[in-house]
Structures are given as C-alpha cells and as structure tokens.
C-alpha cells in the first residue's frame, strides 16, 4: 500500500490508477462485454437489437456497426471496439459483427495465457505471426470471381442481405448486382467502384418488394410550375449552377425613378433579362432545366410557355450524380451554355411517391450514377433495408475489385484455424501457444452460427473439425437453415475475401494494442486547480531561498 502511494505521489489528488494484471483484466472484460452485445446478431438466424436514445428515438438493427455507434459507450476500451466496427464498415461495408466478435475472442483467449504467466509481448508476437498466416491461408482458400459472373455476385449480395430485415426480398440481390456493375470503371483487367455513385433514396409506403433500381437519378423535388409538362421523352437536360433570376447588385445600390415611364422601362428590362435567359436555354435545345439555385416566378412562366420542365434548388450531390448519369456538364454561366453541355435521358417525369412529388430522370444510356428507391412499410423497415443494401453493395464491390471469394457459413474460419494449428507446431517458444489461441478464437464464428441456429455448439465444432481434417472438406460449414454440418460450396453462401482479411487486420490490431496496456491512469479535471493543501510535501513553499 505504501509503495502504491509512493508511485502515485507525483499525480494530483483525485487521480485514479490501475496497474498490471488488474488493468489488463479490466480492459479485456470491457472488450468482451462489447463483443457479447453484438454476438447474437451474427448470421442469417441472428437476432435484432433495439436501441432507444435519450430523445426516445428508436433504432432496430442487425448491423454491428450501427448497434455499437448508437450505444452510449463511455469506456475508452469500449470506444476502441466501436472503432473496429467503423473501420470494417468504411473499408468493405460488411463483416462488422465478425470483426468485433473476433477482437473480443482474441482477448478472451489471451487472458487464459496471461493467467498462465505468459508475458503480453509474447502473446502479441504470436498474434502478429498468426494474423499474417491467417490472411495467407484465407487467400489460398479463396476462389476467383469474374466481373461478368452475375450468378456468383448475386449469391454474394444474398449472403450479405440474409439475416437482416430484407431477407425475404431476393429481388434486391439482382438489383444490387445490376447497380454495382453499371457504375464500375474498368482500368485494364481491374475494376474500381465508387459506391457514392449509387444513390439510395428512401420512401415509406408499399413493401420492400416495391424497391426499384432507376438507370438514372431520383430527385426529391417537384416540377416548379403547374403549366409545365409532367413528362418528357428524349430529354435534353441542362444542369445550371446559377439562379434564373435577375442579378442583384453586390454592393448597396440606389436607383432613382422619377416617372412612370422609367419604372415601366425598369420592369421591362428585368423581364427582358429573364426572357433572354430562357431564350438561350431554348436555343441550345434543352427541354429540361435542373438548377442548383432559385428560379424566378417570371422565368418559370416563360419556361412553361416553351414547354420546358424545370426543377430548382437541387442538392450539389444530386447535381454531380445527374452529371455522371446523363453525361451533362454543370454550367455556371448562361453565356457558356452550349448544346455540348446538355445531358440525355430517355424519360424525365414527375411521380407521386407516398404522397410526395419526386422527379425521375430515367433510361440514361450507360449511366455512371444510378439510384435505388427503397420502399417499406415503416420507417424502421426502410432504415434497416438501407443498411442491408449498403452492406451488400460493399460486399459485391469488394468481390469485383479484389476478384476473390470465400465459402461462408464458418467453413473458411474452420479451414484457416486447422491450418494455423498445424503452423503453430512449426513455431518454437511460447509464441506457439499464442498462435494456437488465435486459431481457436477463429472458431468462434462457426460456433456462434451454430448457437444462433439452435444447434449444439460443441457437437457442431467437433464435427466441423473432423470434416476439415478429411480430404475435400475445406468447404464444410454450418448450414443454419437445415441445422446441420455439410458442404456449403453449392449452398448459396459466399463472402468476399477482403471482408475476412480486413476483419483479421482490424480485430488482431486492436487486441494487440489492448494487450500492451498495463497501466490505466484516470486523471482529475484540470479545472479543479491545485490539490487541497498546496503542493505535495517536500516540493515547495516555506523556507525556500529566493
């Protein structure tokens, strides 16, 4: 006790400090608790979580990253686990629950090694070797997938969606593959996909089966004037980053009008400016105008007389998407507008969706930006469907860019775990134990899948190990729908290689970082000033020579 007080003497009053095994135990306990919170959501038979915030807003989700970001986690170690899910979500879009569960299990296995007096640095070194080998084994287990293999890509999308609230709408898988392949850019033999080019627009009403892919853009705006046509075929679209209004002086200006004639001339000049703007739009051949800024009422009238559709105050992100979809250029000055700046679409029309008017720009040729209009019975369903689509789009994009897929259902984890255990035997020293612990931790994925399917997890794991030890058993996994262990090669369960390797990277790195912590110092607030009684004894004050 006296030694501990001496060690804390240099810190202010109110500072709390936890050291050594107590600190490690506390950190591991927190990390495991966070992993446990999302564990039951894993897989097609996973359960959902309901999170209610301070304002009473409800979030119902099966997505690990969403659940953890909505939870009020205060502990620094808990926040590190949340960051694991966020990183996984940002990098590949799917596998967030897997990454968090793995991180928690790596630490759980490490705790047993710490209890056996194995130093944290040895465990970290073993985990580093195991993570590198695991990624290598995953790559060796993976099968190639081609850009034009729509059937395989559809299975990847289905695997990602299944288990979330959208599982009964298989049509979504076709829709996702179509959307991702249409916005992909080819560079030699490689493909790159910017997921931002797939716009997700949500509207409550109907059911998930009413969700549709638009080969173009949906704008949550209405046509500005009742006299304008509601639909135009073979649309020539002008995108304007300017206001179709009379330009106001930038500085304070005073105009003196003395006669009615001068007033009329002033009004006529304003009208002429607006007429000239509309005339220049008509001259280049545009029959649809989409403006990022306002459109004057008089300009709307002139556009309506010319049979031109106009939409105003459209978001910049939608303007950029329209440019990519239609091939138009966004113009900032009316003088620069030419026919070359116009985009093309097969059809532009206004349609009421769930009581709100929306403008559809459809049938674009080779669009590099598309929209998905998500429908659902309630806002919760629509929100969860959006999260499911984001995950599936990320999975399909990763598979196309990386070109490799793995059979899921815990089969690849069981295969890699078996190979890691064989590799551990070739490693000398105590690191061998850490590599074996890492391998056992990977088996938490098939074990959890068996639990969520109502199977006996121990029986499932033993059967799985036995199958993978046999020749030709690398595709054997947990079929949660049938409740048995079988070859999953043809069971429509595929995942991108990148999802697995990123989960290993994120989970192992955070586990290694947490294991290195052996001292937690909770500092008191600086605003409290100097501790009561002045400086600690022997450090100042009376009798000091000046």
LUMFINU-379300 format. One record per residue (C-alpha): x, y, z; residue in one letter. Coordinates in steps of 0.02 Angstrom, whole numbers, padded with zeros to 5 digits, always signed. Example, Ala and Ser with C-alpha at 12.3 -4.5 7.8 and 13.67 -1.06 7.14 Angstrom:
+00615-00225+00390A/+00684-00053+00357S/
This chain:
+00000+00000+00000X/+00140+00118+00046X/+00227+00076-00118X/+00069+00116-00217X/+00050+00283-00128X/+00232+00322-00168X/+00204+00282-00352X/+00052+00397-00358X/+00138+00539-00262X/+00184+00634-00421X/+00000+00643-00476X/-00134+00760-00415X/-00266+00718-00286X/-00415+00627-00359X/-00312+00538-00491X/-00354+00353-00503X/-00230+00224-00562X/-00249+00039-00604X/-00092-00060-00643X/-00031-00232-00700X/-00148-00380-00710X/-00294-00281-00637X/-00282-00158-00782X/-00269-00299-00910X/-00416-00393-00835X/-00525-00237-00835X/-00483-00196-01017X/-00516-00374-01075X/-00680-00379-00978X/-00742-00219-01063X/-00692-00279-01237X/-00776-00448-01210X/-00935-00362-01148X/-00944-00256-01307X/-00918-00410-01416X/-01050-00504-01318X/-01175-00364-01351X/-01175-00397-01539X/-01134-00584-01539X/-01315-00642-01554X/-01340-00539-01715X/-01217-00645-01816X/-01278-00745-01965X/-01444-00775-02055X/-01528-00830-01893X/-01456-00685-01793X/-01572-00579-01686X/-01601-00390-01696X/-01564-00259-01564X/-01673-00112-01514X/-01583+00044-01455X/-01680+00190-01381X/-01584+00354-01362X/-01609+00498-01239X/-01739+00579-01352X/-01840+00420-01367X/-01787+00387-01548X/-01786+00201-01584X/-01661+00107-01692X/-01694-00076-01733X/-01546-00157-01819X/-01448-00315-01851X/-01294-00219-01912X/-01147-00224-01789X/-01078-00052-01835X/-01249+00031-01817X/-01285-00053-01649X/-01117-00003-01574X/-01122+00175-01642X/-01295+00201-01566X/-01248+00130-01396X/-01187+00254-01266X/-01016+00176-01237X/-00906+00283-01125X/-00757+00173-01080X/-00602+00205-01191X/-00579+00018-01225X/-00763+00006-01274X/-00737+00151-01395X/-00588+00061-01472X/-00702-00088-01506X/-00829+00030-01587X/-00688+00095-01698X/-00654-00085-01756X/-00833-00095-01821X/-00822+00079-01901X/-00659+00036-01990X/-00732-00127-02057X/-00888-00034-02114X/-00791+00103-02203X/-00666-00014-02287X/-00778-00155-02350X/-00955-00116-02290X/-00989-00288-02216X/-00920-00404-02082X/-00931-00279-01939X/-01005-00404-01816X/-00873-00533-01864X/-00731-00410-01832X/-00796-00360-01659X/-00830-00541-01605X/-00655-00593-01662X/-00574-00448-01566X/-00667-00497-01407X/-00621-00681-01427X/-00437-00645-01462X/-00432-00554-01294X/-00529-00692-01206X/-00402-00822-01264X/-00258-00706-01220X/-00324-00688-01042X/-00302-00875-01014X/-00122-00861-01073X/-00093-00714-00956X/-00159-00821-00813X/-00027-00950-00861X/+00106-00814-00834X/+00143-00789-01020X/+00203-00610-01050X/+00089-00496-01154X/+00231-00456-01277X/+00249-00643-01317X/+00061-00656-01347X/+00067-00502-01460X/+00212-00575-01561X/+00117-00739-01580X/-00040-00647-01634X/+00059-00546-01763X/+00127-00706-01841X/-00044-00789-01835X/-00132-00640-01917X/-00008-00637-02061X/-00026-00825-02088X/-00216-00819-02071X/-00228-00692-02213X/-00114-00802-02319X/-00222-00956-02284X/-00383-00860-02322X/-00309-00808-02492X/-00259-00989-02529X/-00435-01050-02483X/-00521-00918-02592X/-00593-00948-02766X/-00584-00823-02910X/-00737-00724-02965X/-00757-00630-03129X/-00844-00466-03164X/-00968-00547-03284X/-01010-00691-03165X/-01177-00616-03114X/-01235-00779-03033X/-01091-00781-02907X/-01106-00594-02873X/-01292-00618-02839X/-01252-00753-02709X/-01128-00633-02625X/-01264-00500-02616X/-01390-00627-02548X/-01267-00687-02415X/-01244-00508-02355X/-01430-00464-02354X/-01490-00627-02273X/-01512-00608-02087X/-01559-00425-02099X/-01739-00372-02116X/-01728-00381-02305X/-01704-00569-02315X/-01873-00607-02393X/-01842-00497-02544X/-01721-00595-02655X/-01756-00471-02795X/-01642-00349-02702X/-01490-00457-02743X/-01518-00439-02931X/-01546-00253-02908X/-01382-00232-02811X/-01278-00328-02939X/-01354-00225-03079X/-01319-00062-02987X/-01138-00104-02942X/-01090-00170-03114X/-01167-00020-03202X/-01064+00109-03105X/-00898+00013-03112X/-00749+00083-03206X/-00629-00033-03297X/-00442+00002-03290X/-00354-00136-03388X/-00403-00300-03307X/-00451-00214-03143X/-00615-00134-03094X/-00644+00011-02974X/-00812+00054-02898X/-00860+00216-02812X/-01006+00167-02701X/-01058+00350-02688X/-01117+00335-02870X/-01261+00227-02808X/-01388+00345-02732X/-01506+00269-02603X/-01672+00362-02588X/-01793+00308-02451X/-01982+00324-02450X/-02102+00238-02332X/-02251+00150-02408X/-02276-00010-02506X/-02161-00156-02464X/-01979-00200-02489X/-02027-00290-02650X/-02075-00120-02722X/-01893-00062-02707X/-01831-00021-02882X/-01671+00021-02975X/-01676+00175-03084X/-01548+00189-03226X/-01530+00371-03184X/-01569+00483-03037X/-01719+00513-02924X/-01733+00691-02859X/-01837+00725-02705X/-01906+00886-02782X/-02057+00934-02886X/-02076+01022-03053X/-02085+01208-03011X/-02233+01265-03118X/-02405+01190-03143X/-02404+01243-03327X/-02251+01137-03366X/-02269+00963-03441X/-02264+00822-03312X/-02165+00707-03427X/-02042+00723-03571X/-01968+00586-03681X/-01795+00601-03760X/-01747+00733-03632X/-01604+00854-03663X/-01550+00910-03490X/-01462+01073-03441X/-01381+01074-03268X/-01362+01251-03203X/-01259+01305-03052X/-01339+01478-03058X/-01501+01566-03017X/-01625+01600-03156X/-01664+01767-03076X/-01623+01950-03104X/-01450+01977-03036X/-01444+02093-02886X/-01301+02216-02861X/-01166+02152-02743X/-01149+02321-02656X/-01283+02441-02591X/-01358+02525-02744X/-01487+02663-02756X/-01595+02681-02913X/-01693+02842-02931X/-01853+02832-03033X/-01948+02993-03064X/-02080+02948-03194X/-02198+02802-03229X/-02109+02777-03395X/-01942+02749-03306X/-02025+02624-03189X/-02100+02531-03338X/-01933+02531-03427X/-01850+02459-03272X/-01980+02320-03260X/-01967+02285-03447X/-01778+02270-03433X/-01794+02141-03292X/-01918+02043-03397X/-01802+02052-03548X/-01658+01981-03446X/-01764+01832-03393X/-01832+01810-03571X/-01654+01809-03639X/-01603+01675-03513X/-01749+01563-03565X/-01716+01600-03749X/-01534+01545-03732X/-01592+01383-03647X/-01717+01352-03788X/-01585+01394-03920X/-01464+01256-03865X/-01606+01129-03874X/-01634+01094-03688X/-01808+01036-03637X/-01766+01002-03453X/-01680+01127-03337X/-01615+01073-03167X/-01546+01217-03064X/-01445+01212-02903X/-01513+01383-02856X/-01679+01475-02872X/-01789+01508-03024X/-01888+01671-03032X/-02078+01657-03047X/-02074+01750-03212X/-01935+01637-03278X/-02043+01488-03229X/-02186+01562-03332X/-02076+01585-03487X/-02004+01409-03469X/-02180+01337-03455X/-02232+01430-03614X/-02086+01348-03705X/-02136+01176-03640X/-01977+01157-03536X/-01977+01061-03370X/-01884+01150-03229X/-01828+01091-03056X/-01744+01209-02932X/-01636+01206-02775X/-01566+01033-02808X/-01426+00972-02692X/-01248+00981-02757X/-01226+00793-02731X/-01380+00763-02841X/-01312+00883-02973X/-01148+00786-02979X/-01244+00622-02989X/-01352+00690-03131X/-01195+00743-03225X/-01123+00566-03211X/-01289+00484-03258X/-01337+00593-03406X/-01166+00648-03470X/-01209+00832-03444X/-01091+00968-03385X/-01138+01082-03241X/-01136+01260-03309X/-01103+01414-03201X/-01139+01549-03330X/-01280+01565-03457X/-01155+01635-03585X/-01057+01471-03578X/-01208+01356-03606X/-01194+01258-03769X/-01278+01104-03841X/-01121+01004-03795X/-01157+01037-03610X/-01327+00951-03619X/-01357+00778-03549X/-01476+00647-03617X/-01608+00537-03536X/-01743+00429-03613X/-01876+00499-03498X/-01897+00634-03366X/-02060+00637-03269X/-02139+00683-03103X/-02221+00549-02997X/-02301+00549-02825X/-02219+00426-02706X/-02300+00406-02536X/-02388+00573-02558X/-02231+00670-02606X/-02190+00725-02784X/-02022+00663-02849X/-01935+00691-03016X/-01868+00536-03104X/-01729+00550-03233X/-01733+00377-03313X/-01669+00272-03458X/-01498+00354-03463X/-01375+00273-03584X/-01229+00191-03494X/-01258+00290-03332X/-01110+00306-03213X/-01228+00350-03072X/-01389+00259-03029X/-01525+00268-02896X/-01611+00141-02787X/-01782+00193-02722X/-01806+00096-02559X/-01985+00061-02505X/-02050-00018-02344X/-02200-00024-02228X/-02123+00081-02089X/-01976+00198-02065X/-01885+00065-01963X/-01902-00061-02105X/-01841+00065-02233X/-01692+00116-02124X/-01639-00065-02095X/-01662-00104-02280X/-01547+00041-02322X/-01414-00028-02202X/-01434-00201-02281X/-01413-00128-02456X/-01258-00029-02404X/-01179-00188-02335X/-01222-00289-02490X/-01159-00153-02608X/-00995-00152-02510X/-00981-00342-02521X/-01013-00351-02709X/-00895-00205-02741X/-00757-00288-02637X/-00780-00453-02731X/-00766-00367-02901X/-00616-00260-02853X/-00523-00400-02763X/-00577-00541-02878X/-00582-00673-02740X/-00724-00751-02639X/-00735-00875-02496X/-00869-01001-02450X/-00950-00934-02291X/-01051-01020-02154X/-00895-01034-02045X/-00809-01153-02167X/-00664-01037-02209X/-00635-00998-02023X/-00630-01184-01982X/-00509-01217-02126X/-00393-01073-02079X/-00399-01122-01893X/-00347-01301-01938X/-00202-01238-02045X/-00147-01116-01909X/-00140-01256-01781X/-00026-01353-01899X/+00081-01198-01924X/+00092-01171-01734X/+00181-01339-01717X/+00323-01274-01826X/+00349-01120-01715X/+00463-01137-01565X/+00443-01050-01399X/+00290-00986-01309X/+00227-00896-01465X/+00163-01068-01517X/+00031-01057-01380X/-00024-00884-01439X/-00042-00946-01619X/-00147-01093-01559X/-00254-00973-01456X/-00278-00864-01612X/-00333-01018-01711X/-00458-01068-01576X/-00526-00890-01574X/-00567-00902-01761X/-00681-01049-01723X/-00797-00931-01626X/-00880-00887-01794X/-00945-01064-01836X/-00981-01092-01651X/-01089-00934-01642X/-01179-00979-01805X/-01222-01149-01729X/-01287-01065-01570X/-01399-00943-01665X/-01470-01088-01766X/-01515-01183-01606X/-01382-01318-01634X/-01266-01388-01500X/-01109-01280-01525X/-00986-01410-01457X/-01055-01551-01565X/-01054-01436-01716X/-00874-01382-01686X/-00811-01560-01661X/-00899-01620-01820X/-00831-01470-01916X/-00651-01503-01860X/-00667-01686-01909X/-00736-01642-02081X/-00597-01516-02118X/-00465-01644-02070X/-00530-01755-02212X/-00482-01734-02394X/-00601-01619-02487X/-00677-01550-02328X/-00624-01367-02346X/-00799-01309-02396X/-00889-01393-02250X/-00981-01266-02141X/-01135-01236-02033X/-01298-01241-02131X/-01406-01140-02012X/-01563-01167-02117X/-01552-01357-02106X/-01469-01360-01935X/-01326-01473-01986X/-01143-01476-02040X/-01122-01501-02228X/-01028-01448-02385X/-01078-01266-02416X/-00998-01247-02588X/-01167-01253-02677X/-01272-01185-02533X/-01275-01003-02591X/-01161-00935-02456X/-01013-00835-02523X/-00916-00690-02448X/-00779-00578-02521X/-00600-00618-02468X/-00573-00435-02422X/-00710-00442-02289X/-00618-00582-02198X/-00442-00511-02213X/-00498-00338-02156X/-00587-00416-02006X/-00425-00508-01959X/-00324-00347-01978X/-00443-00239-01875X/-00479-00368-01739X/-00298-00426-01713X/-00228-00249-01710X/-00350-00187-01577X/-00322-00345-01474X/-00133-00320-01482X/-00150-00138-01433X/-00261-00179-01282X/-00143-00318-01225X/+00002-00194-01220X/-00088-00084-01093X/-00035-00121-00913X/-00072+00046-00831X/-00233+00149-00831X/-00221+00325-00760X/-00385+00418-00739X/-00333+00600-00723X/-00432+00727-00622X/-00502+00878-00714X/-00376+01018-00739X/-00508+01146-00699X/-00504+01094-00517X/-00339+01182-00497X/-00208+01135-00365X/-00250+00996-00241X/-00303+01047-00066X/-00155+01081+00048X/-00044+01152-00091X/+00098+01055-00169X/+00146+00883-00103X/+00268+00881+00042X/+00448+00919+00000X/+00405+01010-00162X/+00389+01191-00116X/+00336+01332-00007X/+00405+01397+00155X/+00587+01421+00193X/+00639+01415+00010X/+00782+01533-00030X/+00739+01659-00164X/
